[in-house]
């Protein structure tokens, strides 16, 4: 199971898409596990915590949950008072930040997945990895910035340039926030590619680099959440 959560704190305006799921497989026990972790983490996090405290909060959250199961986890929290975003990632879900420029969307950050080896991501939960292995980041965002967060079902099947191009196409009109439509479009395309056995995918190239033969897409759960910073976030 791979799940992604967003949380917000403070007054302001941050547009967030509803998660777009394409044929997701979420065992009940693992979902309960990760949801409780998220709820506990959100309760503790008041925004702008240093990375060491973010990890301590995450570790306490994991240890407080007794539900069986394990999962990768990506948590993002936006403080709408100052447009700072904290992230905590463990496993192979990833997020990317785009910034609008005169030449189009520019990728300014792309998180890296955490894996023991090829196709074996870090996880937390029953017999899982140490939560302290998670990576934390702090970003200051500006009006127009977009964050696309997704499970590996998207990143294993879609090229990074394709994701950027689709994002740019949906959000080229600054007055329209088509975040849900963007999330759905990316999820559907990832599922389409996953079912195609005659294409080259990011997962296939990673498999080849690890010494495995793989042809076509990789069928997996796909969850996509899109957020965009809008001017009201800065009190403008």
N, C-alpha and C positions, 0 to 999 in steps of 0.2 A: 504494500500500500504506500502511495506517495501522496501527501496532502499539503496544500498551500493555504495559509491564512493571512488575512490583513486585519489590522486593527487601527483605530484612529484615536487621537487625544487632542483636546483643545478645540476652541471655536475656529470657524473658517470654512473653507470649501475645498474639498478634494473629491474629485469624481472617481468612483470605483465601479468597475463592472461586476455584475453577478458572475460567479464561477460558471464557466462553460465546460461541461463534462461530456466527453464522447466515449460511450461504452466503458465507463469506469467500473472497476472491480474493487469494492471496498468492504472487506469482511467486517462484520459488526464489531467484533472485539477490538480490532485494530483502530477502527474509527472512533470508538469510545475512548480508547487510549489517547489518541492524538488530540481529540477534541478537549479532553480534560487537561492535557498538557497546555494547550492553547489558552483555555479559560484561566488556568492558574497563572500562566505567564502574563496574560493581559491584566489580571488583577494586581499583580506586583509592579508592572511596568508603568511608570508615570511619565515616561518620556525622557530622552537625552541621558539615559544611563550609560556609563562607560562600558566598554566591551567586557571587562572582567565581571562587572555586576550583571550584565545581560546573560552571560554564561552561567553565573551562579543562580540567577532566577530560573533559567531553563533547567539546570540540574535539579533544583528543588522541585520544580514542576513535574519533571519526569519521575523523581523518587516518590512523589506524593500520590502517584496513580497506581492502582493495583490491578487494573484491567489487563487481561492477557493480550498479547500481540506485539508487533513491532512495526516501525514505519520510518521512512525518511521524513524530514520535516524542514519546511521553510517558513519562517515567521518574519513579517514586516510590520513595522509600526510607524505611522506618520504623526509627527507632532505638528498640528496645524497652526500653532502659534509662531513657529519659525521655519516651517517647511523643511524640517530635518526628518530623514527617514533612517530608522535603525533596522538592520536586518540580522537574522540569525539563521544559518543554513547548516544542515547535516544531511548528507546523502546526495542524490543526483537530480533533485529539482533545482532549477536555476531561475534567475531573473536578470533582465537587461534594462538599462536606463537609456532612453533616447532624448536628445535635446534638439528642438527645431532650430535650423539655421537658414541662411539665405539659399543654401544649396540643398536643403531638405533635412531629413532627420539624421542626426549624427549619434552614433553609439558612443556613450561616454563611460559605460561600465557594463561588464558582463560577469556575473559570478561564476565561480568554478565549482563543479560537483566534487564531492568527496567520496572516493571509492577505495576499498582495500586492494582491489585489482579489477580488471575489466568485468563489467556487468555485476559487480558485487559491491553495492553502495553501503556506506555507513548507515546504521539505523539505531533508533532508540526504542526501548521497551523491553519486553521479555527476552532475556539473554542477549540484549542489544549492546551497542557500543557505549563507551563513556560519553555522556552529554558534553563533557568539557572538550571533546574533539570538534565541536561545532565552530564554524567561522562566523565572525561578526564584522559588520561594516556600518559606517555612519556616513550618510550623504546629505549634502545641502542642495535642495532642488529649487527650481525657478519656474515661474508661470510658463506653461506649455510643455514642460518635461513630462515624459510618459514612462511608466514602468510596466513591462510585460513579465509576469511571473507565471511559470508553468512547470508541470511535472516532466519527467524525462520522456513521456510519450509524445510530447511535442518536439523537444530538442533532439531526440533520436531520429526523427523523421523529417524535420524541416530544416533547411539551410538558414543560417543566421541572416544572410542577405535577403532571403525571401521574407522572413519575419519582419525585418526592417522595412522592406518595400510595401508590404501589406499594411503595416502600421501607418506609414506615411500616406498611403492612399486613402485610408479611412479617416485620418485626422487632419487632412490638408486644409479643411475649412475650420479656422480657429473658433468659430461661433457655434459649431456643432460638436457635441460630445458623443460620438458613436462608439462608446467603449464596449458596450455589451455586444453590439454587432461585430466589432473587431474580434473580441474574445471567441465568439461563436464561429466566425470565419476561420480563425486560426485552428480551433479545435477540430472542425470538420475537415480541413485540409490535412491536418496531421493524421486523422483517422484514415482518410483516403489514401495517403501515402503509405501508411502502415499496412494496408491490405494489398498493396501492389508488390508483386514478387519480382518485377523486372526493372527495378530502378536502383540507382545508387543513392544511399542515404548516409547521413553522419554516423549512424550506428554501424553501418556496413564498413565504413572506412576505419572506425575504431576497432571493429572486430578483426579486420585484416591486419592492422598494426599490432594486435595482440596475438596473431598467429591463427585466427579462426577463419573458416570459410563462411561467408554470409551473403546472401543475395536478397535484395528487396528491402521492404520496410520492416519495422518491428512493431508487432501488435502489443499494445500496452495501454494502461489507463492514461487519459488525457484530461488534465484540469488546467484551465487558463484563467488568470485574473489580470485585468488591465486597470491601471489607475493613471490619472492625469492631474497635474497641479494646475489650478486656475487662479487668476489674479486675486480673487477674494481671499485666498489663503494668506496673502500678505497685508490684508486690511485695506486693499486698494479699491 
